Amino acid sequence: MWQPDGWDVRVRLGVLTPHADVGPESELRAMAPADVGLHAARVPFGAMGSGGSMDPTIGLAPVRAFAEPPYVDEATALLAAAPVAAIAFAFTSSAYALGARGEARMLDRLGVRAGGLPVVATCAATTEALRVLGVTRLGLVDPPWFDAALNGLGRDYYRDAGFDVPFAAPCGLPSGQALIRPEALHDWVAARLPDEAEAVVIGGNGFRAVGVIEALEATLGRPVLTANQVLLWAALRAAGAPTDGIGGYGGLFARS
């Protein structure tokens, strides 16, 4: 008689996302089981405008500003007032600009504003996932709106974390969120990932990517990690919720 209304969930996760970006919520909702609630707070991001319009290449200044007080801190505090069990910071490039130590300091700061709730972030989650999977050499693919300098900072991030990065490049597809198609991303990565890379990491929480994970793993015979995939994995773990009930989005979810 009664239709599902979204109230009966086993865990609720908060998401911090750029104000005009629908990518993180879209991909997280696609992957998350129906009994996982997702609740987003929007944070101003200077490289995005009305309707989700975005600069063809994003600069480092708005990337750094996104992770700095006051806006993301205020959004975290407000989100933590809701009945969420963990908060996910859905923004890749700030970690590239800040480095792993800067990202860790940001997470500590946001954790205080969250009143002690766990706060997870994309690149730190990717590092943990790579270690769980036993990967030491990775290929890094970033969105086309990341320029060579920002992609280079991403390579440095993972090298500083102890990984070899034999391949790193912005994806050579049209620079626009709505222009990305899963089949084009699959073919671009499959044609370029070198044999020595044990896994591929696809950066960018606003980069349409989770739909290719299963097919790309089958093509490459190697793990595929994307920004929102690892973020959901890490947020569920931080909330004490299981991850092994998620199928179709890569072997990572089968790993505890």
Buried (B, 14 or more C-beta within 10 A) or exposed (E): EEEEEEEEBEBBBBBBBBBBBEBBBBBBBEBBBEEBBBBBBBBBBBBBEEEBEBEEBBBBEBBBBBBEEEBBBEBBBEBBEEEBBBBBBBBBBBBBBBBBEBBBEBBEBBBEBBEEBBBBBBBBBBBBBBEBBEBEBBBBBBBBBBBEEBBBBBBBBBEEBEBEBBBBBBBEBBBBBEEBBBEBBBBBBBEBBEEEBBBBBBBBBBBBBBBBBBBBBEBBEBBBBBBBBBBBBBBBBBBEBEBEEBEEBBEBBEBE
